[in-house]
């Protein structure tokens, strides 16, 4: 390892315990002690980076010198060996090309109305003046959106089975106990039948069996005239004219559920917490929405400046993932003027970069205005990773965050049931509130102003 890079001196087992129990404290303390590049045995000897210039070099100018190596190996256990996160080089480029169209461009216009409708309906089902947990409701929201987008389903046996099993799978993979099984290899044993590791694998098998049946049914019966994601992927062909295999489709669908439900629901929970914790922010947001004159297109609502700034600040402060996907040097490389041997792992830390005082003054403060006052580069602000491994669904995730927040805040009067501060803790790869956010529905907002459902045509 390069002699100029500081190495965390704590024993590796203690580092893992610190990382498991309080990842934010682990990162911040080591950043304060070692600077914006340091080696962590917790990551197998990889270099943790919070310097935007170094991140830019790794994401762009040196991108061809890196593979994912084994850095994404743990996710392979959840998502499968044929998931896009497991690929490198040409296969990665081809797969991303196949997966991108359903989540960008005109497709988002189709999804926007769906997001508004589901958001409105879910809150409308809550009991007035009775506290409810925000994160489970947001997980239900994002899961409902993903099932309808991926399969075009809103009812029926397959819909109910998928909704139940995927929710169960996500709850297991996101549990604090499961994190221990991820980081300590000796716990990942199939003979420990009671373990969340074994439970996760069993539920995953059940989901894959459902997916396999649906894929084969659509292929055999020629049901390829829909506009859902699965249909689009079944029709997709690579540069050689080959379709995706059943295993590839299964693994990619599992990846979409994993990335598209858990992280977005956590971000939405934080967004509702901060807009109700800080009344002045909520009031500014309502003024912006209420005074919006173009009442036909939800895509235009999603472009409202202050709404966008709130969502940007939400995923700056508590990003969906704490790290971008790691990069492993294929050859000896020179980074930031220093030489590193082949197989060196570089991990750009989203959380530390997003909390740099020189980029974000008073970084612990929730302040959306910072995104109205300055434009940040994709190496200073990268909540969805970057380079050739940027999250494929980032545009959809941002759209969900904006439209769900706008629809619910404008239509309904919600309050926090508890006002004490909430600490971020790990949930899967991102940061969720340490305790669930309890909110209370007081009823619909006054109809004296234009209703958001009228704005989006519901």
Order of alpha helices (4+ residues) and beta strands (2+ residues): beta-alpha-alpha-beta-beta-alpha-beta-alpha-alpha-alpha-beta-alpha-alpha-alpha-alpha-alpha-alpha-alpha-alpha-alpha-alpha-beta-beta-beta-beta-alpha-alpha-alpha-beta-beta-beta-beta-alpha
